[in-house]
Amino acid sequence: MTEKRWISAAELTTEQSTSANTLAKAINVSPFLASLLVQRGVRNFEEAKDFFRPDLSSLHDPFAMEDMDKAVDRLTSAIGKGEKILVYGDYDVDGTTSVAMFYGFLSTIYDRLDYYIPDRYTEGYGVSTQGIDWAAENGFSLIVALDCGIKSVDKVEYANSLGVDFIICDHHRPGETLPPAAAVLDPKRSDCEYPYKELTGCGVGFKLLHAFCQQNGQDMDLLYPYLDLLVVSIASDIVPITGENRVLAYYGLQHLNTTPRAGLRALIKIAGIHNVLDIQNVVFGLGPRINAAGRIKHAKEAVRLLLCDDEDEADEFAQQINKHNSDRRKFDTSITDEALAMIQEDAWLSEAKSTVLFKEDWHKGVIGIVASRCIEHFHRPTIILTKSNGKAAGSARSVPGFDVYEAIEECADLLEQFGGHTFAAGMTLPVENVDAFRLRFDEIVSGRILPEQLTPMISVDLELDLEDVSWKAYKVLKQMGPFGPGNMTPVFVSRGVSIAGKPTIMKEKHIKFNVYQGNSPAFTVIAFGMAHIYPDLMNGKSFDICYSLDENTFRDKTTLQFMLKDIKF
């Protein structure tokens, strides 16, 4: 097992400790829970009330976003004049949910519209010339671009020359020059004073609809049925579950668990999700299936599913997408095996501080997934490239703490285009530049990355005595969700625990055992992929465990259990 660093949260200051003690009494929770809340910025009763009971009324004024007035005016004008509107989105989960949400809402009040998703393989990422040509040829005079467009300066200029306007709703980092669109909505614009910067593309589109409703005297309640789509985008795009995202995710999950749209209900069923839906099973159960449409076939299949309101038809569409996901897994596994072998068989690659791999026949639809898989084995910034339309096209993934976008930006002279975020990005470059790019990228990474960033880490929230673990505490912990980046599932360390009874090996890979500490009751520990620790558990010595709390229901009996993240003997 790879040695992992356990990084403990900073100890509370005297002032924070005082706040934690006061908070524990005010909301009647254990001291360790109050400490956990203070660590996460919840310092008093009022903040606890807002944290545990998010309120849609706390959402920021959408008109605080730069260009929002222009966007609403242009959209309202287009509808008033009977112009044809094209809803355009990227082919990933954020893009397809954005299109389904925006098109779905507008179609309830206006019928001169259509939607367009670029083909991953023939058009590539973002706004495409083909898409603009299709819009112009079919009489569309306004394109609303969702989850893309912030760096499409030339494309928007081209559209303008054909008499086509753009409203851009994006959340990626802008370039030095903004596109000449009718409106450019992006909270990451340097001149945008919008208070929350971490919205998804779907979230920015939602704010435009919110502003549109506000200006046109329509109740915001009309937007609530689209929160199930919005939470799928928030979960799948791995954005922080803080601020507005927390509020939107909280209500989105409620909607997803009670009255999901037919397409999502069909996906939930085919994914075999029987538990209450949370961020994690959206990320692993729904997101990959929605993404698979664009990776293997065409992302418009995902939009068609998300817009479908017929149960039988939705089941049929979901089965098709599930088949795409099965195919995606096969490509993913075989290419990952190839990529890992390439690293292990090359002395320079084995010792490098980064991974940049290129193979012409790798399936473009899974290279981002393969990059993530490689990081699981070689913990360092990784870029996987394949050949597409005569160019090398790639996906980058990073490790915590290292800004891969900035590193790629310093290689801009070798690239044709690039875009993305701190920890994930995409790029296109001439095939003949791949070797030079590999060397330059590794040189930049080597000069900046810290040694500890090359070692997997586990962020630990608190050291916990097992005597403090109780059902009451666990129920409070559950209410701290939705969990995700910025508000991760709490991770605890308990030291000097002992084994009670004999461990059980499950399916040859996993192990289950019971632990206690001093006079505490025994708790069941589940350790996936850790069957190899059996001999160490049986040596009679105490050990330290790193885990999160969970529950297990078996034969109508529900018990607390620990999900092991790491163990030190």
ABEGO torsion letter per residue (X at the ends): XBBBBBBBBBBBBAAAAAAAAAAAAAAGBBAAAAAAAAAAGBABAAAAAAAABBBAAABBBAAABBGAAAAAAAAAAAAAAGBBBBBBBBABAAAAAAAAAAAAAAAAABABBBBBBBBAAAAEBEBBAAAAAAAAAAGBABBBBBGBGAABAAAAAAAAAAGBBBBBBBABBBBABBBBBABBBBAABAABABABAABBAAAAAAAAAAAAAAAAGBBAAAAAAAAAAAAAAAAAAGBBBBEAAAAAAAAAAAAAAABBBAAAAAAAAAAGBABBBBAAAAAAAAAAAAAAAAAABBAAAAAAAAABABAAAAAAAAAAAAAAAAAAAAAAAAAAAAAAAAAAABAAAAABABBBBBBAABBAAAAAAAAAAAAAABBBBBBBBBBBGGBBBBBBBBBBGBBAAAAAAAAAAABABBBEBAABBBBBBBAAAAAAAAAAAAAAAAAABBAAAABBBBBBABBBBAAABBAAAAAAAAAAOBBEBGBBBBBBBBBGBBBBEBBBBBGGABBBBBBBBEABBBBBBBBBGAAAAAAAAAAGBBBBBBBBBBBBBBGGBBBBBBBBABBBX
